[in-house]
Every structure is written in structure tokens, then in C-alpha cells.
């Protein structure tokens, strides 16, 4: 029997690329996305930084939220399966 931890290992992590604030999360758990779709937008020094889906799949976890401040680079923001 496979556990949820097995499935999470198969998921693709979408990491924040820079330090800043989460301006807007554009997806929800269960949404289907295509490679290149914008998943969330960060505000960095008054500029918007899009974070795109590296693969197509289904959003299985979101660890960020709108207007979240002080996010470090390398934070696991979203998991796609």
C-alpha cells in the first residue's frame, strides 16, 4: 500500500525564487495547470515576479497565501502532481 508521503515524493515543488512578499496566488488545490501557467505573483522591490508551473499537472498543496510578507527564497510554495 502506498502512503501519502510516497505521492509527495513524486510531486514537483515550485519554489520562490527571490525574497519578497506574495502578492497573489492564482491557483487552488485541485486545479489543473499547464506548463508555463502563472501560479502566483510575488512583489519584490515594487516589481511583480511571476512564478510559473514547471510542468503540467494538478495542484496538490499550497503553502503560501495572498498578501503573505517576508517570504524567503527557496520556500516550497506549491506542489504539483
C-alpha positions in Angstrom: 0.0 0.0 0.0 1.4 3.4 -1.0 1.2 6.2 1.5 0.7 10.0 1.0 4.4 10.5 1.7 5.2 8.3 -1.4 3.0 10.5 -3.5 4.5 13.8 -2.2 8.0 12.5 -3.3 6.6 12.2 -6.8 5.3 15.7 -6.7 7.2 18.7 -8.3 8.0 21.5 -5.9 7.6 25.1 -7.1 9.9 27.3 -5.0 10.0 31.0 -4.5 13.0 32.4 -6.5 13.6 35.6 -4.6 12.9 37.1 -1.2 9.8 39.2 -1.1 6.0 39.2 -0.5 3.3 37.0 -2.0 1.0 39.4 -3.8 -1.5 37.0 -5.3 -2.0 33.2 -5.5 -3.7 32.4 -8.8 -4.5 28.7 -8.2 -6.3 26.4 -5.8 -5.7 22.9 -4.6 -7.2 20.6 -7.2 -6.7 22.9 -10.1 -5.2 21.5 -13.3 -2.4 23.6 -14.7 -0.3 23.5 -17.9 3.4 24.0 -18.1 4.1 27.8 -18.1 0.9 28.8 -16.4 1.4 31.6 -13.8 0.8 30.1 -10.3 1.5 33.1 -8.1 3.0 36.5 -8.2 5.5 38.0 -5.8 6.1 41.6 -5.1 9.8 42.3 -5.0 11.1 45.9 -4.6 7.9 47.3 -6.2 8.1 44.9 -9.1 6.0 41.8 -9.9 7.7 38.5 -10.3 5.6 35.7 -11.8 6.2 32.1 -10.8 5.2 29.6 -13.5 4.4 25.9 -13.5 7.5 23.9 -14.5 5.2 21.0 -15.5 1.6 20.4 -16.3 -0.4 18.6 -13.6 -2.7 19.0 -10.6 -2.1 21.4 -7.7 -1.9 19.1 -4.6 -0.6 21.6 -2.0 -0.3 25.3 -1.5 1.9 26.6 1.3 1.6 30.4 0.6 -1.3 32.8 0.7 -2.3 36.2 -0.7 -0.5 39.2 1.0 2.0 37.0 2.8 5.0 39.1 3.8 8.7 38.2 4.3 8.9 35.0 2.2 12.5 33.7 1.8 13.9 32.4 -1.5 13.7 28.6 -1.8 10.4 28.3 0.1 8.3 25.4 -1.2 5.2 27.4 -2.3 3.2 24.8 -4.3 3.3 21.1 -5.1 2.2 19.8 -8.5 1.5 16.2 -9.3 
